[in-house]
Amino acid sequence: MEQVTRSYQECMERLLAQLEAEFMAILADPKLDKQAKNRRTKPLVTKKQILLNTLDALKLVDRSHDG
């Protein structure tokens, strides 16, 4: 089970890196005003938090399974 979680973690780290790159691209776009940047980055922040919560839950399951 721990190997599966490690695999998920690696996948999520790649997804997080993609989200962060997209986030930085939005912030660096000079064509967007502050309000437009906020509208575009909020979903990315939510997605990141969901990924982090999911990873924490997987780790918790591993710990409780190892018991």
C-alpha positions in Angstrom: 0.0 0.0 0.0 2.8 2.4 0.8 4.2 2.0 -2.7 0.8 3.0 -4.1 0.8 6.1 -1.9 4.3 7.0 -3.1 3.1 6.7 -6.7 0.1 8.9 -6.0 2.4 11.4 -4.2 4.8 11.6 -7.3 1.8 12.1 -9.5 0.4 14.8 -7.3 3.7 16.6 -7.1 3.8 16.7 -10.9 0.2 18.1 -10.9 1.1 20.7 -8.2 4.1 21.8 -10.3 1.9 22.3 -13.3 -0.6 24.3 -11.2 2.1 26.5 -9.8 3.5 27.1 -13.3 0.0 28.0 -14.6 -0.4 30.3 -11.5 2.9 32.1 -12.1 2.0 32.5 -15.8 -1.3 34.2 -14.9 0.5 36.5 -12.4 3.1 37.4 -15.0 0.6 38.3 -17.7 0.7 42.1 -18.0 -2.6 42.1 -20.0 -4.6 41.0 -17.0 -5.7 43.4 -14.2 -5.8 42.4 -10.6 -9.5 41.3 -10.7 -8.9 39.1 -13.8 -5.9 37.5 -12.2 -7.8 36.8 -9.0 -10.7 35.2 -11.0 -8.2 33.0 -12.9 -6.0 32.0 -9.9 -8.8 31.1 -7.4 -9.7 27.8 -9.1 -6.0 26.9 -9.1 -5.6 27.6 -5.4 -8.7 25.4 -4.8 -7.3 22.6 -6.9 -4.0 22.8 -5.1 -5.7 22.5 -1.7 -7.8 19.5 -2.9 -4.6 17.7 -4.0 -2.8 18.4 -0.8 -5.9 17.2 1.3 -6.1 14.1 -0.8 -2.4 13.3 -0.3 -2.8 13.9 3.5 -5.8 11.5 3.5 -3.8 8.8 1.6 -1.0 9.1 4.1 -3.4 8.9 7.0 -4.9 5.7 5.5 -1.4 4.2 5.2 -0.6 5.1 8.8 -3.8 3.6 10.1 -3.4 0.5 8.0 0.1 0.0 9.3 -1.4 0.4 12.7 
